[in-house]
Amino acid sequence: MNRLTTSRGELELARFPEDPRDPLRAWDAADEYLLRHLDGIDGEPADLSGTVVVLGDRWGALVTALADHRPTQVADSFLTQEATRANLGRNGVDADAVRLLTTRDTPPDRIDVLLIRVPKSLALLEDQLHRLAPHVHAGTVVVGAGMVTEIHTSTLRLFERILGPTRTSLAAKKARLIFCSPDPLLARDADPWPRSYALPTGIGPASGLTVVNHAGIFCADRLDVGTRFFLRNLPHRSGRERVVDLGCGNGVLGMSAALDNGEAEVVFVDESYQALASAEATCRANLDAPMEFLAGDGMAGVPAGSVDLVLNNPPFHTHRATTDATAWRMFNGSRAALRRGGELWVVGNRHLGYHAKLRRLFGNCEVAASDPKFVVLRAVKR
């Protein structure tokens, strides 16, 4: 946990889930720059008396700092929302002071101040600007923030094309601000999201089916090579069982498992609301089977000892930090959720060394399939 000093006081902030070994802070220089700008360090303080919407606030630092103005947070991440609730609580702020929306929810009718933490995904930014544009007006104050490495010419063009004239600030501590003046008369194209594509052949039961991808999910325009390899090497199962597609993305792994075993009940789990919407749209378009879609921190929301099979293609980064912390939480959560004899199947790059973690955790791990780049690993709960 760290302390962020603002004109509104000193805030105690932490990421979620909290880990005392985590060296990363719950805010960065871009958040600080944006808050200083709103305080008027380079001019008049911003008028925050109207409806304030904060898009992409990663761990709730911005809405916690601005809680007196009762902002609305729009986030794609379950972890972001949980971090926000926790950070509000530890700073003595009533949770009702902030309205928490997902990127799939309808925005407030009128937005007077729109603050945007530029996301890693340009597609997600495009989709969200399209969703928010009808709710801003000529007088809306629009300020974006990001690290210099996160703001590109393509980023500015999106603001220009969807909202209106855009300019940037000077850099400070490797962070930069974006200033946009909304033009209500601007002719903008329709939101291109979601997008669909047909799966290739030769990948098992899901071959040739259409998948639906909302903006911001991994490899939204094609099937990534790791998932392709996994689909060709999924276990063949039968009988009534409960299967979890953990970190489901657009849901192709869980859908393939459901197609392979018509008696399976499949649970799709992801911390991204965009991913869950993609998985649900993909599955509803291709099969009629018992399905559940769960937003959560890995397997935290799945009852212990209730699962027969977990399929997992874990991420090895969070935002721009490379880490195996998420994968490790997924593996631990999977072991807790599996019944005795239940199996965790994982695909990963060979160099990530997941086999060592799985052997340590499960006491066993075998290579089910491999190629020069990827391995599919199988661990059984004894």
VMD Tcl script that draws the C-alpha trace (Angstrom):
set ca {
  {0.00 0.00 0.00}
  {1.23 3.49 -0.83}
  {0.19 7.07 -0.18}
  {-0.81 9.49 -2.93}
  {-0.56 13.15 -1.94}
  {-3.21 15.38 -3.53}
  {-4.67 18.81 -2.84}
  {-7.56 16.94 -1.27}
  {-5.29 15.23 1.23}
  {-3.18 12.11 1.45}
  {-4.78 8.91 0.17}
  {-3.88 5.33 1.03}
  {-4.20 3.27 -2.13}
  {-3.58 -0.34 -3.12}
  {-4.09 -2.55 -6.13}
  {-6.42 -5.54 -6.04}
  {-5.99 -8.21 -4.91}
  {-3.66 -6.81 -2.27}
  {-0.24 -8.40 -2.09}
  {2.43 -6.96 0.24}
  {5.08 -8.31 -2.15}
  {3.65 -6.39 -5.10}
  {6.05 -3.48 -5.83}
  {3.60 -1.72 -8.19}
  {1.56 1.28 -7.05}
  {-2.15 1.85 -7.54}
  {-1.48 5.03 -9.51}
  {1.19 6.51 -11.74}
  {2.49 9.86 -12.98}
  {-0.40 10.21 -15.45}
  {-2.95 10.05 -12.62}
  {-0.96 12.66 -10.66}
  {-0.68 14.93 -13.72}
  {-4.42 14.76 -14.36}
  {-5.28 15.58 -10.74}
  {-2.85 18.52 -10.71}
  {-4.40 19.84 -13.92}
  {-7.89 19.65 -12.43}
  {-6.54 21.64 -9.45}
  {-5.44 24.40 -11.84}
  {-1.64 24.09 -11.79}
  {-1.53 25.37 -15.36}
  {-4.57 27.67 -15.28}
  {-7.99 27.86 -13.70}
  {-9.25 24.88 -11.67}
  {-11.68 22.70 -13.59}
  {-15.38 23.11 -12.89}
  {-16.41 19.73 -11.49}
  {-19.88 20.75 -10.39}
  {-21.65 18.76 -13.12}
  {-21.72 15.05 -13.92}
  {-18.17 13.70 -13.80}
  {-17.37 10.44 -15.62}
  {-14.01 8.68 -15.28}
  {-13.17 6.08 -17.93}
  {-10.38 3.57 -17.44}
  {-9.41 4.45 -13.84}
  {-7.20 1.41 -13.28}
  {-7.29 0.97 -9.51}
  {-9.72 3.66 -8.42}
  {-7.14 6.32 -7.58}
  {-8.88 9.02 -9.61}
  {-12.43 8.48 -8.36}
  {-11.19 8.13 -4.79}
  {-9.41 11.49 -5.09}
  {-12.50 13.05 -6.70}
  {-15.09 11.37 -4.46}
  {-16.40 14.75 -3.20}
  {-17.74 15.32 -6.73}
  {-19.62 11.99 -6.79}
  {-18.06 10.74 -10.03}
  {-19.17 7.82 -12.17}
  {-16.50 5.26 -12.96}
  {-16.68 3.27 -16.21}
  {-14.39 0.25 -16.15}
  {-13.92 -3.00 -18.05}
  {-12.28 -4.76 -15.11}
  {-13.81 -6.54 -12.14}
  {-10.47 -6.05 -10.38}
  {-10.69 -2.29 -10.97}
  {-14.11 -2.16 -9.37}
  {-13.00 -4.20 -6.35}
  {-9.88 -2.04 -5.95}
  {-12.05 1.06 -6.11}
  {-14.41 -0.19 -3.39}
  {-11.46 -1.11 -1.18}
  {-9.66 2.20 -1.74}
  {-12.80 4.20 -1.01}
  {-13.27 2.26 2.21}
  {-9.71 2.61 3.48}
  {-9.93 6.38 2.96}
  {-13.21 6.71 4.82}
  {-15.30 7.46 1.74}
  {-18.87 6.17 1.52}
  {-19.04 3.75 -1.44}
  {-22.28 5.44 -2.50}
  {-20.22 8.54 -3.35}
  {-19.07 6.80 -6.54}
  {-21.24 5.14 -9.15}
  {-19.55 2.06 -10.61}
  {-20.46 1.09 -14.17}
  {-18.97 -1.47 -16.51}
  {-18.08 -0.75 -20.12}
  {-21.24 -2.66 -21.08}
  {-23.57 -0.43 -19.02}
  {-25.44 2.61 -20.33}
  {-23.53 5.83 -19.51}
  {-25.15 8.80 -17.71}
  {-27.51 10.76 -19.94}
  {-25.40 13.93 -19.70}
  {-21.65 14.09 -19.14}
  {-20.19 17.47 -18.14}
  {-16.66 16.31 -17.33}
  {-15.10 13.29 -19.03}
  {-11.75 12.08 -17.68}
  {-10.05 9.26 -19.57}
  {-7.10 7.12 -18.54}
  {-5.92 5.97 -21.97}
  {-6.24 2.15 -22.03}
  {-3.69 -0.25 -23.42}
  {-6.19 -1.31 -26.10}
  {-6.82 1.26 -28.81}
  {-9.87 -0.74 -29.86}
  {-11.38 -0.42 -26.37}
  {-10.78 3.34 -26.46}
  {-12.47 3.55 -29.85}
  {-15.51 1.58 -28.68}
  {-15.88 3.56 -25.45}
  {-15.52 6.94 -27.15}
  {-18.32 5.91 -29.51}
  {-20.49 4.84 -26.57}
  {-19.83 8.06 -24.62}
  {-19.95 10.55 -27.52}
  {-23.78 10.89 -27.62}
  {-23.74 11.91 -23.94}
  {-21.24 14.78 -24.12}
  {-22.04 18.31 -25.25}
  {-20.15 21.35 -26.54}
  {-19.33 22.47 -23.02}
  {-18.09 19.10 -21.75}
  {-14.56 19.21 -20.35}
  {-12.69 16.25 -21.85}
  {-9.22 15.44 -20.51}
  {-7.29 12.26 -21.25}
  {-4.17 11.10 -19.45}
  {-1.50 8.51 -20.07}
  {2.17 7.84 -20.02}
  {4.05 9.10 -23.07}
  {4.47 5.51 -24.28}
  {0.67 5.05 -24.18}
  {-0.30 8.09 -26.28}
  {0.30 7.86 -30.01}
  {-0.81 9.73 -33.11}
  {-3.49 7.05 -33.58}
  {-4.77 7.82 -30.06}
  {-5.21 11.50 -30.86}
  {-6.86 10.70 -34.17}
  {-9.51 8.66 -32.36}
  {-10.38 11.63 -30.13}
  {-10.46 13.89 -33.20}
  {-12.59 11.51 -35.26}
  {-15.13 10.62 -32.59}
  {-15.34 13.66 -30.29}
  {-13.73 16.74 -31.82}
  {-10.59 18.93 -32.04}
  {-7.76 17.56 -29.89}
  {-4.38 18.73 -28.62}
  {-1.83 17.47 -26.11}
  {0.09 18.94 -23.21}
  {3.81 19.01 -22.63}
  {5.17 15.88 -21.01}
  {5.75 15.81 -17.23}
  {7.41 12.85 -15.51}
  {6.93 10.90 -18.75}
  {3.17 11.54 -18.65}
  {1.02 13.57 -20.99}
  {-2.52 14.98 -21.07}
  {-4.98 15.10 -23.96}
  {-7.41 18.00 -24.30}
  {-10.46 17.56 -26.53}
  {-13.25 20.02 -27.40}
  {-16.40 18.05 -28.26}
  {-18.15 19.03 -31.49}
  {-21.86 18.06 -31.36}
  {-22.11 18.51 -35.14}
  {-19.23 16.16 -35.90}
  {-20.18 13.43 -38.37}
  {-18.79 10.21 -36.99}
  {-18.85 6.67 -38.33}
  {-20.77 3.94 -36.53}
  {-19.02 2.02 -33.77}
  {-17.28 -0.90 -35.55}
  {-17.51 -3.14 -32.47}
  {-18.30 -5.95 -31.90}
  {-16.62 -7.78 -34.77}
  {-16.93 -11.38 -35.88}
  {-14.78 -13.86 -37.75}
  {-14.97 -17.54 -38.68}
  {-12.69 -19.96 -36.89}
  {-10.30 -21.98 -39.04}
  {-10.77 -25.66 -39.73}
  {-8.75 -28.39 -38.07}
  {-9.21 -27.17 -34.49}
  {-11.74 -29.67 -33.24}
  {-15.49 -29.21 -32.57}
  {-15.39 -25.43 -32.99}
  {-13.92 -25.58 -36.51}
  {-15.51 -23.10 -38.89}
  {-17.85 -21.55 -36.32}
  {-18.26 -17.78 -35.95}
  {-16.92 -16.01 -32.88}
  {-17.99 -12.57 -31.64}
  {-15.42 -10.18 -30.24}
  {-16.09 -6.99 -28.33}
  {-13.40 -4.33 -28.25}
  {-10.45 -4.79 -25.93}
  {-10.21 -8.56 -25.75}
  {-6.98 -10.32 -26.68}
  {-6.61 -11.01 -30.43}
  {-10.08 -9.67 -31.28}
  {-9.51 -9.92 -35.05}
  {-8.11 -13.46 -35.28}
  {-7.55 -16.66 -33.34}
  {-4.26 -16.39 -31.46}
  {-1.73 -19.15 -32.05}
  {-1.66 -20.34 -28.42}
  {-5.43 -20.89 -28.33}
  {-5.31 -22.51 -31.78}
  {-2.75 -25.03 -30.47}
  {-4.81 -25.62 -27.32}
  {-8.00 -26.25 -29.32}
  {-6.23 -28.95 -31.32}
  {-5.18 -30.67 -28.10}
  {-8.14 -30.33 -25.73}
  {-9.11 -33.43 -23.75}
  {-12.08 -35.42 -25.04}
  {-14.62 -35.89 -22.25}
  {-18.04 -37.41 -21.73}
  {-20.71 -37.53 -19.05}
  {-22.13 -34.93 -16.72}
  {-19.39 -32.65 -15.47}
  {-18.69 -29.02 -14.63}
  {-16.08 -27.31 -16.79}
  {-14.57 -23.86 -16.27}
  {-13.08 -21.79 -19.10}
  {-10.83 -19.65 -16.90}
  {-9.79 -16.30 -18.41}
  {-12.25 -17.12 -21.16}
  {-11.73 -14.23 -23.59}
  {-14.24 -14.83 -26.38}
  {-15.08 -18.25 -24.98}
  {-13.82 -20.53 -27.75}
  {-12.22 -23.03 -25.33}
  {-15.36 -23.46 -23.25}
  {-17.53 -23.56 -26.36}
  {-15.36 -26.30 -27.84}
  {-15.61 -28.29 -24.58}
  {-19.41 -27.94 -24.62}
  {-19.58 -29.08 -28.24}
  {-17.34 -32.05 -27.46}
  {-19.40 -33.12 -24.46}
  {-23.09 -32.31 -24.72}
  {-23.66 -33.20 -21.04}
  {-21.11 -30.69 -19.70}
  {-22.09 -27.54 -17.86}
  {-19.59 -24.83 -18.75}
  {-18.73 -21.78 -16.64}
  {-16.97 -18.89 -18.36}
  {-14.85 -16.77 -16.00}
  {-13.00 -13.55 -16.74}
  {-12.21 -10.26 -15.00}
  {-13.07 -8.37 -18.21}
  {-16.70 -7.49 -18.86}
  {-15.89 -7.09 -22.56}
  {-14.55 -10.64 -22.62}
  {-17.64 -12.06 -20.89}
  {-19.92 -10.25 -23.33}
  {-17.88 -11.74 -26.18}
  {-18.03 -15.26 -24.72}
  {-21.77 -15.05 -24.19}
  {-22.43 -13.74 -27.71}
  {-20.18 -16.41 -29.22}
  {-21.82 -19.25 -27.30}
  {-25.40 -18.10 -27.81}
  {-24.72 -18.01 -31.56}
  {-23.38 -21.54 -31.75}
  {-24.85 -23.84 -29.12}
  {-27.70 -24.52 -26.75}
  {-26.24 -25.82 -23.50}
  {-26.14 -24.97 -19.79}
  {-23.74 -22.02 -19.42}
  {-22.77 -19.53 -16.74}
  {-20.82 -16.30 -17.16}
  {-18.97 -15.06 -14.10}
  {-16.96 -11.86 -13.57}
  {-14.32 -12.42 -10.92}
  {-10.76 -12.64 -9.74}
  {-9.81 -15.99 -11.20}
  {-11.66 -18.84 -9.45}
  {-12.51 -16.83 -6.34}
  {-16.24 -16.97 -7.14}
  {-16.33 -20.72 -7.89}
  {-17.22 -23.00 -4.94}
  {-14.45 -25.25 -3.66}
  {-14.53 -28.84 -4.87}
  {-17.24 -28.18 -7.47}
  {-15.35 -28.47 -10.78}
  {-14.21 -31.44 -12.89}
  {-12.12 -29.67 -15.53}
  {-10.47 -26.25 -15.82}
  {-9.18 -24.95 -19.17}
  {-6.77 -22.04 -18.86}
  {-4.70 -19.87 -21.18}
  {-3.31 -17.50 -18.50}
  {-2.04 -13.98 -19.20}
  {1.53 -13.16 -18.28}
  {1.05 -9.42 -17.88}
  {-1.18 -6.95 -16.07}
  {-1.56 -3.63 -17.87}
  {2.06 -3.05 -19.02}
  {3.82 -5.06 -16.31}
  {5.07 -8.56 -17.16}
  {4.30 -10.89 -14.27}
  {3.16 -14.44 -13.53}
  {1.18 -13.32 -10.48}
  {-2.16 -13.70 -12.29}
  {-1.27 -17.17 -13.57}
  {-0.22 -18.25 -10.07}
  {-3.56 -17.05 -8.60}
  {-5.39 -18.92 -11.37}
  {-3.51 -22.14 -10.64}
  {-4.10 -21.89 -6.89}
  {-7.76 -21.07 -7.39}
  {-8.18 -23.95 -9.82}
  {-6.76 -26.45 -7.36}
  {-9.18 -25.25 -4.68}
  {-12.18 -25.43 -7.03}
  {-11.42 -28.87 -8.48}
  {-12.85 -32.09 -7.09}
  {-10.46 -34.92 -6.31}
  {-9.50 -36.38 -9.64}
  {-10.36 -33.12 -11.38}
  {-7.93 -31.78 -13.96}
  {-6.38 -28.42 -14.83}
  {-5.26 -28.07 -18.45}
  {-3.02 -25.10 -19.25}
  {-1.45 -23.77 -22.43}
  {1.54 -21.47 -22.31}
  {4.76 -20.45 -23.98}
  {7.44 -23.02 -23.25}
  {9.79 -20.46 -21.68}
  {7.28 -19.47 -18.96}
  {8.00 -22.64 -17.01}
  {4.44 -23.27 -15.80}
  {5.25 -26.97 -15.34}
  {7.43 -26.17 -12.31}
  {4.63 -24.18 -10.63}
  {2.05 -26.87 -11.32}
  {4.27 -29.65 -9.96}
  {4.86 -27.62 -6.81}
  {1.15 -26.97 -6.37}
  {-0.45 -30.25 -7.50}
  {2.43 -32.65 -6.91}
  {2.20 -33.71 -10.55}
  {2.22 -32.29 -14.07}
  {2.54 -33.92 -17.47}
  {3.03 -32.51 -20.95}
  {-0.09 -33.37 -22.95}
  {1.14 -31.73 -26.16}
  {4.00 -29.53 -27.31}
  {5.49 -27.77 -30.29}
  {8.55 -25.53 -30.58}
  {6.69 -22.58 -29.00}
  {3.86 -23.89 -26.79}
  {3.13 -26.63 -24.29}
  {-0.21 -27.97 -23.07}
  {0.10 -29.14 -19.48}
  {-2.18 -31.41 -17.41}
  {-2.27 -31.42 -13.62}
  {-4.58 -33.64 -11.54}
  {-5.88 -32.91 -8.07}
  {-5.09 -35.97 -5.96}
}
mol new
graphics top color blue
foreach p $ca { graphics top sphere $p radius 0.5 }
foreach p [lrange $ca 0 end-1] q [lrange $ca 1 end] { graphics top cylinder $p $q radius 0.2 }
display resetview
